[in-house]
Every structure is written in C-alpha cells, then in structure tokens.
Amino acid sequence: MTHFHGRFTSLFCLSQTWCCALALIFLFFTTAQAEAPPAITFTDAKTDVWHGYTRHTMTVDGCKAWVVEPKAALPGRPWSWCMEFPDAFTERCAAIQLLDAGFYHVHIVVGNTFGCPSAVKHFAAFHEFLTSKGLASRTALIGISRGGLYSYRFASEYPQHVAVIYGDAPVCDFKSWPGGKGVGKGSPKDWESLKKLYEFPDDAAALDYLGNPIDVLSTLAEARIAIIHTVGDADDVVPVSENTAIIEARYKALGGIVEVIHKPGIGHHPHGLDDPTPVVKFIMEHTMSRLAKP
C-alpha cells in the first residue's frame, strides 16, 4: 500500500512551474481553433509546399527569405526561426512539430556569415518585417551548428525580440570553431572567412573579441531568455567542453533557465533527437509564457 501511495503521489508531484506551463499550453491548444488569427498576406511572394505546409518565399532587406504558415496558427502567432541549415535534420530539430502545434516557421538566407554584424542587421530587418505582419514580438531561435553564433549574436543585440534559444550542437565560441584554438578540429578556411566578415585585422583581434555567445550571457539572463541545447558528447568538431558546457555553467550562475540534453557516444551528426518532444515542450512552455507575460 505504501509503495502504491508513493507512486500515486509522484504522478501528481509535478513542479508548480511545469504545471502552469502545461495549463498554458493546453489553453492555447484548446482555444486555437476558436481564436486562430487570420492568415497573413505576403505580397510579391512565391508559394510552394515545405514538409506539407504552405511556404511563402520573398526578398527582405536584399536577402531571400521565407515563412511557413501553420494550418491553424496559435493565438498571438508564435514562431520559430531557424538561423542556418533550415533543411538539415528538419524532422529531428523541432520545426515540424512546432508547425503542427500552430507556430509559424521562418528563415532568411544570409550565407556563411558566422553571425557577423552585417548578418545581424539583416536579422533585425527580417524581424521588423515579420512583426509588422503580425507575428509575436519574441521568437524562438533554432541555432544548428554554426547557427549557434547567429542565434546568440542576434539575441545579444536584440534580447527583447527573443523568448528561447534552442542550440543543436551549437558553436558558442568561434575560437573553438572555426578557430580550432582548443581541442576541436577547427576549419582554417572558415576561420579566415570569419576574420574578414568581422573585419578583424589579425588573429589577435579575433581572439580578443568579447562578443562570442559565451561572453554575452548576462544580457540574455536579464531578458529572461530560456536556453536549451542538445549535444553529442563525442563531438570533436564543436566540442561540448569548449561550447555548451561553458554556456550551461555561466548561465546557471547568472540564474538563467538552461537545459542540456546529452547524447552519449554521438558526434556532431546527426543533429536533433530521434524524438524531439522534450525540445518542443521546452520551446512551447517558454515561448507561450512570454506571450502571456512579456
């Protein structure tokens, strides 16, 4: 009887925060059909199908960009934004599941630019365009591999525009990759390209730079941005010890919300999870809570 009572009690001893999050998500789901906002109109856009959903492709700030609309948008029009590699491991990296739930999903093509200042300007223009169309002011960023640089650089410059960062084997310090200044492989060609894009005159200037994701976490913590990473513990391209482990330790010390999902024995690939439900739940919980309490 005692054993049964313990099991029974454990089923109902969810944290107050998670209970509130579940209630909030349930509320949005149950009201989505009745309160779903009208579809957004994109003029001069080409329309096709992306993973079963309608996609609108257009030019924004001189860059190719696209918006995928859910079949029934959630109230408040929440959205996810894959910063780089939007067609890589898509089913494993939460985007499709978020669309199923009622999120919009977007991308703007800035090329292999490592989150440099000119790329961040394009991101800001895209955000302004999307919010002018009625999408929520805060987005959930998806940073896959080097997309981690894109995500954290944008969030550090515009923390008021971000609710969540989901990093998947994300680069969090370009000294690690592409710099290769630690235990990782690095990429000499990409390192030279990065220095040019950031306008660093030499290696010393790049190594002294204090705008890497690992350096800007206080700004994100003050903005209450929630962070979740998935990492392969055997990653020798973007080593966990030089990237995510530093983010996790520093963000916790700042009182920030951070969760890391480890994949034992897995390298840099494959990205994502066989079942991305934990990431989807995290993104929904913290994005929806910011819609309710900006």
Secondary structure, DSSP 8 states (H G I E B T S, - for coil): -HHHHHHHHHHH---HHHHHHHHHHHHHHHHHHHH-------TT-EEEEETTEEEEEEEETTEEEEEE--SS--TT--EEEE-S-TTSSGGGSSHHHHHHHT-EEEEE---S-TT-HHHHHHHHHHHHHHHHTT--SSEEEEEETTHHHHHHHHHHH-GGGEEEEEEES----TTTTTT--SSS---HHHHHHHHHHHT-SSHHHHHH---SGGG-HHHHHHTT-EEEEEEETT-SSS-GGGTHHHHHHHHHHTT--EEEEEETT--S-S-S-SS-HHHHHHHHHHHHHHHH--
